[in-house]
Amino acid sequence: MRINPVLATTAELSIDQIGDGSPVSEAVYWEQYYEMPDHNYEWNNGILEEKPMPDYQNVVLYRWFLALLEAFLYSQPVAKLVNLEMGFRLKLPHKTTIRKPDLFIVRNDNPVPLLDNDRSFRGICDLAVESISDETRKGIERDTKVKKGEYELVGVHEYYILDALGTHTAFYRRTPKGNYMPIAPTADGVLRSEVLPGFQFRLEDIKRQPTLFQLAEDPVYREFVLLEYQAAKERAELER
């Protein structure tokens, strides 16, 4: 559901004349720029910010991680996954922003449910994932510093940053005091989520990106990846 727009107090340029870095009111953003077909804009306290285009290796990593989350939620439907250009509004102490994470999770017990006809999320998501683009230093800092601080302040419980090169890969969890701390992996390099109990992944697999069929044979992933395939394979082996 969108926020009800209010009348802009200043004259606006035509939609074709406005781009990244341009000032627009929040009402105009929701009305004209939130769902633009050719551009993916966020809104930062009165300024349009265009999400940069990732390179191919980051697209591949994003798709691998998305498939892993989808496999988990298929076997354990405890939350809703959003991976389109849906956003949510962050009311911060010093500003207001509208962000569109590359992926975000809304648990079924979130105080604000994600409804079937929602075109924006009216609450605060439980887990946000951003996939780095190395196009500009500004874009990298937006994900690693600016958004990290915003998600931390509004209460996003876990924040993951994916980077195919590994330079900026990071996984954060919010402490009871409201601060993000890196999520400590287990001794064998496995990271476990609190937002999605049972969801886990091996950090080195972020680089290797095994197929789902390979993961289904791996004890780290066996409890939630391709359960029907595992059952069918076990039946076939018993028949042989």
MARSE-643830 format. One line per field, with one value per residue (C-alpha): residue number from 1; x, y, z; residue in one letter. Coordinates in steps of 0.05 Angstrom, whole numbers, plus 5000, padded with zeros to 4 digits. Layout:
# residues N
k (NUM,...)
xx (X,...)
yy (Y,...)
zz (Z,...)
r (A,...)
//
This chain:
# residues 240
k (1,2,3,4,5,6,7,8,9,10,11,12,13,14,15,16,17,18,19,20,21,22,23,24,25,26,27,28,29,30,31,32,33,34,35,36,37,38,39,40,41,42,43,44,45,46,47,48,49,50,51,52,53,54,55,56,57,58,59,60,61,62,63,64,65,66,67,68,69,70,71,72,73,74,75,76,77,78,79,80,81,82,83,84,85,86,87,88,89,90,91,92,93,94,95,96,97,98,99,100,101,102,103,104,105,106,107,108,109,110,111,112,113,114,115,116,117,118,119,120,121,122,123,124,125,126,127,128,129,130,131,132,133,134,135,136,137,138,139,140,141,142,143,144,145,146,147,148,149,150,151,152,153,154,155,156,157,158,159,160,161,162,163,164,165,166,167,168,169,170,171,172,173,174,175,176,177,178,179,180,181,182,183,184,185,186,187,188,189,190,191,192,193,194,195,196,197,198,199,200,201,202,203,204,205,206,207,208,209,210,211,212,213,214,215,216,217,218,219,220,221,222,223,224,225,226,227,228,229,230,231,232,233,234,235,236,237,238,239,240)
xx (5000,5026,5028,4972,5006,5004,5009,5080,5100,5148,5141,5168,5206,5179,5192,5241,5285,5295,5344,5393,5408,5347,5304,5231,5178,5158,5089,5117,5165,5107,5065,5116,5182,5168,5144,5182,5191,5260,5293,5296,5296,5299,5285,5331,5300,5279,5331,5323,5376,5380,5400,5461,5462,5502,5554,5542,5581,5539,5476,5497,5511,5444,5407,5443,5426,5354,5348,5374,5324,5267,5287,5285,5218,5188,5204,5190,5141,5152,5160,5148,5205,5205,5256,5222,5227,5183,5204,5189,5190,5242,5224,5291,5306,5339,5308,5259,5280,5246,5290,5282,5328,5349,5317,5278,5242,5178,5164,5093,5094,5118,5074,5055,5034,5054,4987,4975,4955,5010,5055,5100,5112,5081,5124,5198,5225,5260,5319,5346,5397,5434,5477,5538,5550,5622,5599,5613,5644,5582,5538,5583,5582,5507,5500,5557,5549,5486,5435,5470,5460,5388,5368,5402,5364,5295,5302,5317,5341,5391,5426,5466,5513,5532,5593,5619,5690,5684,5712,5648,5611,5583,5528,5501,5452,5421,5438,5388,5418,5400,5470,5492,5547,5577,5545,5597,5602,5610,5678,5667,5648,5572,5529,5460,5402,5359,5305,5296,5312,5342,5367,5443,5498,5572,5610,5657,5596,5583,5641,5633,5557,5542,5479,5416,5427,5497,5470,5417,5475,5509,5493,5493,5434,5402,5347,5315,5341,5302,5268,5224,5285,5320,5259,5253,5327,5322,5263,5299,5360,5317,5283,5350)
yy (5000,5069,5128,5177,5231,5304,5363,5382,5451,5466,5462,5397,5387,5339,5265,5262,5316,5285,5230,5206,5261,5303,5332,5310,5309,5243,5249,5257,5198,5152,5178,5180,5146,5087,5042,5070,5016,5037,5060,5033,5092,5096,5160,5190,5248,5287,5261,5207,5153,5104,5033,5016,4957,4898,4862,4790,4756,4791,4773,4700,4704,4739,4684,4630,4660,4673,4600,4579,4622,4598,4525,4538,4574,4520,4469,4514,4569,4613,4679,4715,4731,4794,4799,4848,4924,4930,4981,5002,5068,5081,5136,5153,5203,5252,5236,5191,5144,5093,5033,4974,4918,4868,4815,4820,4773,4787,4734,4709,4736,4806,4858,4885,4830,4832,4828,4797,4863,4906,4944,4969,4940,4982,4955,4939,4875,4823,4809,4851,4831,4878,4854,4899,4933,4957,5010,5069,5080,5119,5058,5013,5061,5067,4992,4982,5045,5086,5030,4990,5049,5059,4985,4982,5043,5020,4950,4904,4843,4816,4850,4812,4843,4799,4813,4764,4789,4779,4848,4875,4810,4818,4789,4829,4815,4867,4860,4871,4941,4957,4953,4911,4861,4812,4744,4695,4631,4563,4530,4497,4562,4557,4618,4608,4656,4676,4707,4640,4585,4527,4568,4562,4565,4553,4617,4586,4566,4640,4635,4563,4568,4492,4471,4454,4381,4384,4420,4367,4317,4364,4356,4431,4439,4370,4389,4440,4434,4392,4347,4314,4299,4268,4225,4202,4185,4145,4106,4090,4066,4021,3991,3976)
zz (5000,4982,5027,5009,4968,4989,4942,4924,4949,4892,4817,4789,4724,4673,4687,4629,4659,4727,4744,4797,4847,4829,4884,4885,4939,4971,4941,4871,4882,4900,4843,4786,4804,4850,4793,4733,4680,4656,4721,4791,4839,4914,4952,5004,5042,4980,4931,4877,4880,4822,4840,4798,4750,4776,4733,4710,4766,4818,4780,4783,4858,4870,4832,4871,4938,4916,4897,4965,5001,4957,4970,5045,5044,4999,5052,5111,5092,5153,5115,5050,5002,4959,4903,4855,4859,4920,4973,5044,5080,5135,5184,5215,5271,5223,5155,5116,5061,5016,5001,4954,4978,4925,4969,5033,5080,5119,5171,5180,5251,5231,5266,5197,5149,5075,5039,4971,4939,4971,4922,4978,5047,5102,5158,5171,5139,5181,5135,5078,5025,4979,4921,4909,4844,4833,4783,4829,4897,4916,4901,4943,5002,4997,5010,5059,5101,5088,5082,5136,5184,5162,5168,5236,5262,5240,5265,5206,5246,5195,5138,5085,5034,4975,4933,4881,4891,4966,4982,5013,5031,5102,5146,5204,5260,5306,5379,5436,5443,5370,5340,5280,5294,5244,5249,5274,5233,5265,5270,5202,5168,5169,5180,5212,5210,5269,5225,5189,5240,5203,5144,5139,5088,5084,5073,5021,4980,4967,4919,4896,4885,4882,4846,4885,4868,4898,4959,4969,4981,5030,5105,5114,5066,5066,5115,5068,4996,4945,4997,4944,4901,4961,4977,4905,4901,4966,4940,4875,4913,4957,4896,4865)
r (M,R,I,N,P,V,L,A,T,T,A,E,L,S,I,D,Q,I,G,D,G,S,P,V,S,E,A,V,Y,W,E,Q,Y,Y,E,M,P,D,H,N,Y,E,W,N,N,G,I,L,E,E,K,P,M,P,D,Y,Q,N,V,V,L,Y,R,W,F,L,A,L,L,E,A,F,L,Y,S,Q,P,V,A,K,L,V,N,L,E,M,G,F,R,L,K,L,P,H,K,T,T,I,R,K,P,D,L,F,I,V,R,N,D,N,P,V,P,L,L,D,N,D,R,S,F,R,G,I,C,D,L,A,V,E,S,I,S,D,E,T,R,K,G,I,E,R,D,T,K,V,K,K,G,E,Y,E,L,V,G,V,H,E,Y,Y,I,L,D,A,L,G,T,H,T,A,F,Y,R,R,T,P,K,G,N,Y,M,P,I,A,P,T,A,D,G,V,L,R,S,E,V,L,P,G,F,Q,F,R,L,E,D,I,K,R,Q,P,T,L,F,Q,L,A,E,D,P,V,Y,R,E,F,V,L,L,E,Y,Q,A,A,K,E,R,A,E,L,E,R)
//
